Amino acid sequence: MQKQKRKISYRVKKKQYANRVARACACIALKSAPEEFVAMIEDHILAKLPAPLMRRLTNGDFGRPMREAMKLTVPFFA
């Protein structure tokens, strides 16, 4: 008997994707990023990036989409 998976809402899933992208961006910017910095990047990413782009970023496609994310986030914090 398999355990049924719990349904996760779109909003929660998008927040999880944004958190992963924020941590990746913060690690690129700083080796040990403070939690406040990660939270600030996460909020900005939630506002700017569409869910399909975040999905590609979190699924391991860190080529062109990661550069797109950095172009959208780094100037905001510079």
N, C-alpha and C positions, 0 to 999 in steps of 0.2 A: 504494500500500500504506500503510495507516494503522498507526501505532504503537499497540500495545496499552497501555491505561492500567494502571498498577500499582494493585492493590487496597490500600486503606488500611483498617486495622482501625478498629472503632468507637471503641476507647479512644484511638487516635491522633487521630481526627477530632474527638472531644469535647475533647481537649486543645488542638487548633488553634482550635476555636470559643472555648474559654475564654480562650486567649491574645488573640484579637481583641477579645473583650468586655472583658478586663482592660485592654488598651491604651486602649480607648475610655473606660472609667471613669476611668483614671488621667489621661487628657488632660483630662477634664472637671474632675477634682479639682485637678490641677496642670498648668501649661503644659508644663513639662519634667519628667516623672516619672522618678525614679531606677529602675534595673532591679530593685532589691530590692523596691521598693514594688509594681511591676508583678507580680513573681513572687508576692508575698504575696497580692495581689488575685486573681491567677489560681488559686492553690491554694484560696482561699475560694470562688471561683465554681465550681470543679470540685466542691466538696463540697456546695454549696447549690442550684445551678441544674440543672434537667433539660435533657437534650440538645435536645429540641424548642424550648425557649425560647431556648437559645443559638443554634440554627440560625436562628430568626427574627431574632435580633439581628444575626447576622453577614451575613444576606442583605439587609440594608439597611432593615429595618423598625424604625426607631429611634423609633417613637411610644410606644405604651403598653408594649411589652415592655422598652424601655430604662428607663422609669420603674420597672418591676418590678425590674429588675436593680439599679438604684441604691438602691431601698428595701431590698433584701436585702444590699447590700454596704456602703453608706456608713455606716449605724449601727455596723457592726462595726469600722470604722476610726476613727470619731469619738471 
